[in-house]
Amino acid sequence: MPQSIRLGAVGSALLVLLTMACSSSKESQNISSVPSPSPATSPTISAVATVSQPDRVQEAASTPTTTTSQSDRFSEALDSAISAATIAQSAQSPDDWNLVSSRWQTAIELLKTVSKSSPNYTTAQKKITEYQRNMAYAQQQKKIASQPTAQKKVTEYQRNIAYAQEQKQNASQPPGVATVPPTTAPESAKPQATQSPMVTPELALAIHLKQIGAIFYGVYWCPYCKKQKEIFGQEAFSQIKSVECDPQGQNPQPELCQNASISSYPTWQIKGQLYPGMRSLEELAELSSYQGDAKFNN
C-alpha cells in the first residue's frame, strides 16, 4: 500500500477518535450539570414539617391540665374570700352586706369545684364550712342594717332595763351607804358606765370562758376577729385568753397556734375542741355550758 494512503487512513482514524472523545466529554458535562434533588428541597418532607408540627404545638397549647385548672379555681376562691373580708371591715348598709354575702357565696361555689384528686381538696372542704358561717353572719348583718329603727328600739329598751335594775339595787343598799337619789329622768337617760356596778351578761360569759380555760385564736388583720371582740365589748373581751397568731401582731405567740393546729381565724378552743369562725354569744354560751344570764345585747 502506498505510504500516502496509509497516512490518510491513520489521519481519518485519529479524527474519528477525537470527535468521539469531544462528544463523550460534552455529554459527561451535560449529565453532571443536571441538578440532583436534595432532601432539603423535597416537597413531601416540607409539607410534613409545616403542617404536622404546628398542629402538635396548637394541641399542646389548647389542652390545659386538670391540675392547673383545679389550682386556678382554688386561688380564685381565696381571692373572693379576701375581697369579702376586706369589704366587711367597712360594711354598714344592706347593700354593703349583700355584696359581702355574694363574695362569700362565690368563694364557696369555686371551692366546691375542687375535685378529690386535687392536693387542695382537704383545705377546700374546711374553708367551705368556714365561709358558709361567714356568709350567714353577713346575711344577718344585712337584716339588722335593713331595720335600723327596730334595732334602735330594742337597744334602748335593754338600756332602760339595765337602768331600772341599777336603781333597784341602789335602793336596797343598807343605811349609811351612798345611793343614787331618786330621779324622774326620762327613759332615754343613760347612766355612765363607771356608775354601773352590774355585771353584764357579756362580762359574765367572758368570765365563765376564762374560768373553763377557753382560748381565742386570732390575727390582727382579720375583720371577723375584730367583730368578735366588738360583740363582747372591750371590758368583757379583756377577760378572755386571746392568742395573736401572726408574728407581726402585738404580743404574738405563733408557736401556740401551730401546736393547736390552727388553720383559720378566728378559732375558739373550748373544752379541748376547736371551733373555727366567728361565733354568736348564744353559741359560745351553749358550747361552754354557760348557765348565767343570757340576755345578750349583741
C-alpha positions as CSV (number, residue, x, y, z in Angstrom):
1,M,0.0,0.0,0.0
2,P,1.4,3.4,-0.9
3,Q,2.6,5.5,2.0
4,S,0.2,8.3,1.3
5,I,-2.8,6.0,1.6
6,R,-1.6,4.7,4.9
7,L,-1.1,8.2,6.2
8,G,-4.6,9.2,5.1
9,A,-6.2,6.2,6.8
10,V,-4.4,6.9,10.0
11,G,-5.4,10.6,9.9
12,S,-9.1,9.6,9.4
13,A,-9.0,7.2,12.3
14,L,-7.5,9.9,14.6
15,L,-10.2,12.4,13.5
16,V,-12.9,9.9,14.4
17,L,-11.4,9.2,17.8
18,L,-11.1,12.9,18.5
19,T,-14.7,13.5,17.6
20,M,-15.9,10.7,19.8
21,A,-13.8,12.0,22.7
22,C,-15.2,15.5,22.5
23,S,-18.7,14.2,22.3
24,S,-18.3,12.0,25.3
25,S,-16.8,14.9,27.3
26,K,-19.7,17.1,26.4
27,E,-22.3,14.5,27.3
28,S,-20.5,13.9,30.5
29,Q,-20.6,17.6,31.2
30,N,-24.3,17.8,30.3
31,I,-25.1,14.9,32.7
32,S,-23.1,16.4,35.5
33,S,-24.7,19.8,35.1
34,V,-28.3,18.4,35.8
35,P,-29.1,19.2,39.5
36,S,-30.0,16.2,41.6
37,P,-32.9,16.6,44.0
38,S,-31.9,17.0,47.6
39,P,-33.8,16.1,50.8
40,A,-33.9,19.8,51.7
41,T,-36.0,20.7,48.7
42,S,-38.3,17.7,48.8
43,P,-41.9,19.0,48.7
44,T,-43.2,16.0,50.6
45,I,-40.9,16.5,53.6
46,S,-41.5,20.2,53.6
47,A,-45.3,19.7,53.8
48,V,-45.0,17.4,56.7
49,A,-42.8,19.8,58.6
50,T,-45.0,22.8,58.0
51,V,-48.4,21.1,58.7
52,S,-47.9,18.5,61.4
53,Q,-45.6,20.5,63.7
54,P,-47.9,23.5,64.3
55,D,-50.8,21.0,64.9
56,R,-48.9,19.4,67.7
57,V,-48.0,22.8,69.2
58,Q,-51.5,24.1,68.9
59,E,-52.9,20.9,70.5
60,A,-50.5,21.1,73.4
61,A,-51.3,24.8,74.0
62,S,-55.0,24.4,73.8
63,T,-55.3,21.5,76.3
64,P,-54.6,22.7,79.9
65,T,-54.0,20.1,82.5
66,T,-56.6,19.3,85.1
67,T,-54.2,20.1,87.9
68,T,-53.7,23.7,86.6
69,S,-57.4,24.2,86.3
70,Q,-58.1,23.0,89.9
71,S,-55.3,25.2,91.2
72,D,-56.8,28.2,89.4
73,R,-60.2,27.7,90.9
74,F,-58.8,27.3,94.4
75,S,-56.8,30.6,94.0
76,E,-59.9,32.4,92.7
77,A,-61.9,31.2,95.7
78,L,-59.3,32.6,98.1
79,D,-59.3,35.9,96.2
80,S,-63.0,36.2,96.5
81,A,-62.8,35.4,100.2
82,I,-60.2,38.1,100.8
83,S,-62.4,40.5,98.9
84,A,-65.4,39.6,101.2
85,A,-63.4,40.1,104.3
86,T,-62.0,43.4,103.2
87,I,-65.4,44.8,102.3
88,A,-66.8,43.6,105.7
89,Q,-64.4,45.8,107.5
90,S,-66.3,48.9,106.5
91,A,-69.7,47.5,105.6
92,Q,-72.7,49.4,107.0
93,S,-75.6,49.5,104.6
94,P,-77.7,46.5,103.4
95,D,-76.1,46.8,100.0
96,D,-72.6,46.5,101.6
97,W,-73.5,43.4,103.4
98,N,-75.3,41.9,100.4
99,L,-72.0,42.4,98.4
100,V,-70.1,40.7,101.2
101,S,-72.5,37.8,101.2
102,S,-72.2,37.5,97.4
103,R,-68.4,37.3,97.6
104,W,-68.6,34.5,100.2
105,Q,-71.1,32.6,98.0
106,T,-68.8,32.9,95.0
107,A,-65.8,31.6,97.0
108,I,-67.9,28.7,98.3
109,E,-69.1,27.7,94.8
110,L,-65.5,27.8,93.5
111,L,-64.3,25.6,96.3
112,K,-67.0,23.0,95.6
113,T,-65.4,22.5,92.1
114,V,-62.1,21.3,93.6
115,S,-62.0,17.6,92.9
116,K,-60.9,14.9,95.4
117,S,-57.7,14.3,93.3
118,S,-56.6,17.9,93.9
119,P,-54.0,18.5,96.7
120,N,-56.1,21.4,97.9
121,Y,-59.3,19.3,98.4
122,T,-59.0,18.8,102.1
123,T,-58.3,22.5,102.7
124,A,-61.1,23.5,100.4
125,Q,-63.6,21.4,102.4
126,K,-62.6,23.1,105.6
127,K,-62.9,26.5,104.1
128,I,-66.3,25.8,102.7
129,T,-67.7,25.3,106.3
130,E,-65.9,28.5,107.4
131,Y,-67.1,30.6,104.5
132,Q,-70.7,29.4,104.9
133,R,-70.6,30.6,108.5
134,N,-69.2,33.9,107.4
135,M,-71.9,34.3,104.8
136,A,-74.6,33.6,107.3
137,Y,-73.2,36.3,109.5
138,A,-73.2,38.8,106.6
139,Q,-76.8,37.9,105.8
140,Q,-77.7,38.5,109.5
141,Q,-76.0,41.9,109.4
142,K,-77.9,42.8,106.3
143,K,-81.2,42.2,108.1
144,I,-80.1,44.3,111.0
145,A,-78.9,47.1,108.7
146,S,-82.3,47.0,106.9
147,Q,-84.2,47.6,110.2
148,P,-82.3,50.4,112.0
149,T,-85.4,51.7,113.8
150,A,-86.4,48.4,115.2
151,Q,-82.9,47.6,116.3
152,K,-82.6,51.0,118.0
153,K,-85.7,50.4,120.0
154,V,-84.5,47.1,121.2
155,T,-81.2,48.6,122.3
156,E,-83.0,51.4,124.0
157,Y,-85.3,49.0,125.8
158,Q,-82.3,46.9,127.1
159,R,-80.6,50.1,128.4
160,N,-83.7,51.1,130.2
161,I,-84.0,47.7,131.9
162,A,-80.4,48.0,133.0
163,Y,-81.1,51.5,134.4
164,A,-84.1,50.2,136.3
165,Q,-82.1,47.3,137.8
166,E,-79.4,49.7,138.9
167,Q,-82.0,51.9,140.7
168,K,-83.5,48.8,142.4
169,Q,-80.1,47.7,143.6
170,N,-79.2,51.1,144.9
171,A,-82.5,51.3,146.8
172,S,-81.8,48.0,148.6
173,Q,-78.4,49.1,150.0
174,P,-78.3,49.4,153.8
175,P,-78.3,52.9,155.5
176,G,-75.1,54.8,155.5
177,V,-74.2,53.7,152.0
178,A,-74.3,56.4,149.4
179,T,-77.1,55.8,146.9
180,V,-78.2,57.5,143.7
181,P,-81.0,59.8,144.6
182,P,-84.5,59.1,143.1
183,T,-84.9,60.7,139.7
184,T,-87.6,61.4,137.3
185,A,-85.3,61.3,134.3
186,P,-86.9,60.2,131.1
187,E,-86.4,56.7,129.8
188,S,-83.8,57.9,127.4
189,A,-81.5,58.9,130.2
190,K,-78.4,56.6,130.4
191,P,-76.2,56.3,133.4
192,Q,-72.4,56.5,132.9
193,A,-70.7,53.1,132.5
194,T,-68.5,53.9,135.5
195,Q,-71.5,54.3,137.8
196,S,-73.0,50.9,137.0
197,P,-72.0,48.1,139.5
198,M,-73.7,45.4,137.4
199,V,-72.0,42.5,135.7
200,T,-73.4,42.5,132.2
201,P,-74.3,39.1,130.6
202,E,-71.4,39.7,128.1
203,L,-68.9,40.1,131.0
204,A,-70.4,37.1,132.9
205,L,-69.9,34.9,129.8
206,A,-66.4,36.1,129.3
207,I,-65.5,35.4,132.9
208,H,-67.0,31.9,132.5
209,L,-65.0,31.3,129.4
210,K,-61.9,32.3,131.3
211,Q,-62.6,30.0,134.2
212,I,-63.0,26.9,131.9
213,G,-59.8,27.7,130.1
214,A,-61.3,28.8,126.7
215,I,-58.8,30.3,124.2
216,F,-59.5,32.7,121.4
217,Y,-57.0,32.5,118.4
218,G,-56.9,35.4,116.0
219,V,-54.7,37.7,113.9
220,Y,-54.7,41.4,113.9
221,W,-55.6,41.8,110.2
222,C,-58.7,39.6,110.4
223,P,-62.0,41.6,110.2
224,Y,-64.0,38.8,111.9
225,C,-61.6,38.6,114.8
226,K,-62.2,42.3,115.3
227,K,-66.0,41.9,115.1
228,Q,-65.9,39.0,117.6
229,K,-64.2,41.3,120.1
230,E,-66.8,44.1,119.4
231,I,-69.6,41.6,120.1
232,F,-68.3,41.1,123.6
233,G,-67.2,44.7,124.2
234,Q,-63.7,45.8,125.3
235,E,-64.2,45.2,129.0
236,A,-65.7,41.7,128.6
237,F,-63.3,40.5,126.0
238,S,-60.3,41.6,128.1
239,Q,-61.2,38.7,130.5
240,I,-60.7,36.1,127.7
241,K,-57.4,34.5,127.0
242,S,-56.6,35.7,123.5
243,V,-53.6,34.5,121.4
244,E,-52.2,36.5,118.5
245,C,-51.1,34.1,115.7
246,D,-49.4,36.5,113.3
247,P,-45.7,37.1,114.1
248,Q,-46.1,40.7,113.2
249,G,-49.0,41.3,115.6
250,Q,-48.9,42.6,119.1
251,N,-47.6,40.1,121.7
252,P,-47.6,37.3,119.1
253,Q,-47.5,33.6,120.1
254,P,-47.4,31.8,116.8
255,E,-46.0,28.7,118.4
256,L,-49.2,28.2,120.4
257,C,-51.2,28.5,117.2
258,Q,-49.0,25.9,115.5
259,N,-49.2,23.5,118.4
260,A,-53.0,23.8,118.4
261,S,-53.1,23.2,114.6
262,I,-55.0,26.5,114.0
263,S,-55.7,26.9,110.2
264,S,-58.3,29.7,110.1
265,Y,-59.2,32.8,112.0
266,P,-60.8,33.3,114.4
267,T,-60.9,29.9,116.1
268,W,-62.2,29.2,119.6
269,Q,-60.8,26.4,121.7
270,I,-63.5,25.3,124.3
271,K,-63.2,22.2,126.4
272,G,-60.4,20.9,124.2
273,Q,-62.4,21.3,121.0
274,L,-61.6,23.7,118.1
275,Y,-64.5,25.8,116.7
276,P,-63.3,27.8,113.7
277,G,-65.1,31.0,112.7
278,M,-66.8,33.9,114.5
279,R,-69.5,32.7,117.0
280,S,-72.5,34.5,118.4
281,L,-72.6,34.8,122.2
282,E,-75.5,32.4,122.3
283,E,-73.4,29.8,120.5
284,L,-70.5,30.3,122.9
285,A,-72.8,30.1,125.9
286,E,-74.1,26.7,124.6
287,L,-70.7,25.3,123.7
288,S,-69.2,26.3,127.1
289,S,-72.3,25.1,129.1
290,Y,-72.8,28.7,130.4
291,Q,-75.7,28.8,132.9
292,G,-75.8,32.6,133.7
293,D,-77.8,35.5,132.3
294,A,-78.0,35.0,128.6
295,K,-79.9,38.2,127.6
296,F,-77.0,39.5,125.5
297,N,-77.2,42.8,123.7
298,N,-75.4,41.6,120.6
